[in-house]
């Protein structure tokens, strides 16, 4: 018996750091996917393969997995009252790892779907999300639930943490992105861990509360503009993009002042703007990692992508024109 599922990567396009303080953020699924296939008849994996296994269930992946994860999956499933399938789960992913693009969230979402399907449970997105959130605690503790929500729902989501005693402690709302903007996503090596960046920023927020308020204000304007109806006239559309650029540039300026943007990222963002992006910003915790360039259309995005391809420091690059998901 075989079973196959997939889950997308994610990009928190607006709301970095402030979502941890109860303010809204906007996340989108990426056209990058992790596919998982359960083969209940596959023989035991060879010792030299990239696998994580226990006596009953094995996971073979094209990227390395922590040795204890399969045992954690079994233990957590049993705690949830779920039976474990016997066999091998094969993982293939085109989501870069360690870049803040939701590779572990997509893994947990796909595994949650397989386990729940095996137990003949209805795959409501909320049920999958809750189980995926529990699984992701292995990789990020405490996990906010944002990454697994975006990967599981596979739709643009407004996300906001709340103080209710629930798991995940997160409110979500599906939204539509109606404008024909093109995004170019690129990543650079991190110089420090994302957990250090988060701790650093939260300390700065405590010292300077107005900084948090300013970032929240610009983020709110950016989200509203990004999700707004497209203007009909070309002149008005340029003004709409200009307003979005002002908000995005302000957000990135705050991140730069906080020391989250490396020199390599600043150079790359400058090059992206010179190539045709009307704005660009850090995406994620910072100290390197991902940044996203905003373009008025595909032609501009192609030029930006062409320029960034010549940057040898960039280790991942893709263009995003639509937020799609494979069921």
C-alpha positions, 0 to 999 in steps of 0.5 A: 500500500502506498500513500503520497502527500505534499506540503509547501514551504512558507514565507513570513512576508510581513510581521517578523518579530512583532508577531511574537508580541501579539501583532498581526503578520502575513505569511504566504506558501511558497511554490516549493514542496516537500513530498512524502510517500509511505510505502508499507512494503519497502524493506529495511533501509540500508545502514549508509542511507540518510534515514531516521528509523525505529523498529517499525517505521523508517524515514528516508530523506534526500536531506539529513534528518535528526537521528531521534526524530522517527522515535519522537514521531512514534512517541508523539503519535501514540500520545495522541492515540494514533497508530503508527504505520509499518513501512518506510516514508520516503521524503523528497524536498526542494525547500532549502533547509536552515533558511527560514523557509519552512522546511521542518514545517512542511516535513511535519505537515506532510507526516501529520497527513500520513499518520492521520490518513493511516488512522482513517481520520478526516484531514481537516486542515485544523486537525493536521495543523495541530498535529504538525505543530506538536511534531515541530516542537522537536525542531523549534521549541517553543514553536509558534505554530505560524510555519506549520499553519502556512504549510498546512493551510497552503494559502496566504494567512493573516496570523496573530498570536493570542493569550488563550491557553490553546495549542497552537496559541495562534489565530489565523485568517485566510486572505487573498493576494489580488494584485499582480506583484512578482516577488524574487526570493533569495537567501544568504548564509546566516552569520548567527542563529535565528534564535539569537536574532529573536532574543536580540530584537525582543531585548531591544523592544523592551528597552525601546517600546516605541521601536515595536510600535513603529515597526507594527505601524509600518507592517500594518500599512504594508499588509493593507497595501499588499492585500488591497485591490489593484488600481485600474489606471497605470498611474494609480498603480505606480502610486500604490506601489510607491506607498507599499515601497515606503512601508517596506523600506521603513520596515527594512530600515528598522531591521537594519538599525537593529543590526539584523541585515548583513553587509552581503544582504544590503549589497544584494538588496541595493543591486535588486533595486537597481535592477528594477525592484521597487522595494526589498526587505529582510524576511525572517529573523535576520543575521542573514537568511532570506530577503524578498524583492518586490517587483511591479511585474514579471518583466522586472522580476526577471531582471532582478533574478538575472542580476542576483544570479550573478551574486555568488554569495546567494545560495538560493534564488527563486521567483514567485508569481503565484501562491499555488498548492498541489493537493 
